[in-house]
Amino acid sequence: MLPLPLHLHQPPPPPLPPPPLPSKPTTTDPPHLFLDSSLCVRALHSCAASGDLRLGSSIHGGASKTGLSSNPFVSNSLLILYWRCGRPTDASRLFDHMPERDAAGESCTKLGLGGDESVASSLVEMYAKNGFIDEAVRIFVRFCMAGGCVDLDVEAMAALIHCCTRLGIRKIGEGLHGYLLKHGFLFPCLVLENSLLDMCGKEEQSIESARRLFCTMRDRDIASWNTMISCFIKNARIDDALGLLTELHSNGEGGVTPDVVTILSSLQACSHLASLRLVQILHGYAIRSGFERDVFIGNALIDFYAKSGDITSSLRVFEHTPFRDVGSCNSMITAHAIHGDAISALLVFEELKRLPDLHPNSITFLSVLSACARSGMVGEGFKGFKSMTEDHRIVPGTEHFTCMVDLLGKSGHLKVAEDFIGKWERAVEVRAEMKKGEAEEGGGVELGGVGRWGELPVCRRRYETSQE
């Protein structure tokens, strides 16, 4: 038998090992090896557009592990994701930890998103609604007024106008108004028209602009009427406010009828005129319209009737109010105090303390102390002051100390009144130090005349002389 070849006597070679699998990225790997900022941003924008919060959160986790979440491009995209997916709390938390808020505009520009109005619109709306007016205006000016993105949605513009109104930035507001007119935003757009109406009516010099805008509106809802009435009242044009109310009630334009806000604004106008007859007419209208059960209208009526000298009507409204709050009791206590009936005021106060869901506040105790001061009830005044500070842990303010000093001074307890003035000094000094700290940290806190204790002896001598 022939011998086998040598290579046939050797065992077969072992199989080759499989090729190594690609390693998973770790936190030590550079981010650009598997995910760059541009890809991450575009993926997050897709998740925001489709409302896919789960996938977006996963991308957020990956970005956090690789350090991309601190990138201003990525952080702004995450901001938009949570905002559009209905997670404002997460968006606010992320916003608070953003190292560079001003980078929003640069982020969109560098990533080629300057023409995507939805991105800028979301950023403007989110910044404006959270009160960051500087950031919102900066993005708006950079992208919209400079031609980067032309069409912002209605909600973003309304939020921006509201911020300008709230902060009193009239110049920027006028610029927004011109931008809206130029780009045909206004007609017909009720939300924007109402926002502009509120902005124009805040100041006396622009109230006529608000009136012209109101008259040219094609469609007006009850918010339009209420805003215009409120603007007239704030600018002391009471006759115009009541005339507008009469027009609304008489015409009933487009099925629009007065609501609770309309009645409250009208009561405020009547209080400026001190017209008891007009208040009685409005009260009757509220009864016929079913608004008499509203707690805010009830509180306003209690307060006005008391100041007009009609305590009986105040008491009647209070007794027929089905749902009372602390404001209802405060109004009734004040009403009794105005008329010098401290006993009735204290009875309402005791009734308030027995209610399980209501608790006295600082205004309640101020009304109680005022009632005691008017009637010279020193013991009840001390009892109320002690209950406020010890039982309810309410820090007394200047008004509370003033009532106590007035009560003690009128009752002849000058030494005790002087001790109270000493407590008052110490309390104000503590608050002054707190305010100074706030001013040093935040800036802009007006301290006024705090610390002018050198004038206190003169005030004391004048007070003692007046009591002799």
Secondary structure by P-SEA (a helix, b strand, c coil): ccccccccccccccccccccccccccccccccccccaaaaaaaaaaaaaacaaaaaaaaaaaaaaacccccaaaaaaaaaaaaaaccaaaaaaaaaacccccaaaaaaaaacccccaaaaaaaaaaaaaacaaaaaaaaaaacccccccccccaaaaaaaaaaaaaacaaaaaaaaaaaaaaaccccccaaaaaaaaaaaaccccaaaaaaaaaaacccccaaaaaaaaaaaaaacaaaaaaaaaaaaaacccccccccaaaaaaaaaaaaaaccaaaaaaaaaaaaaacccccaaaaaaaaaaaaaacaaaaaaaaaaacccccaaaaaaaaaaaaaacaaaaaaaaaaaaaacccccccaaaaaaaaaaaaaacaaaaaaaaaaaacccccccccaaaaaaaaaaaaaacaaaaaaaaaaaaaaaaaaaaaaaaaaaaacccccccccccccaaaaaaaaaaaaac
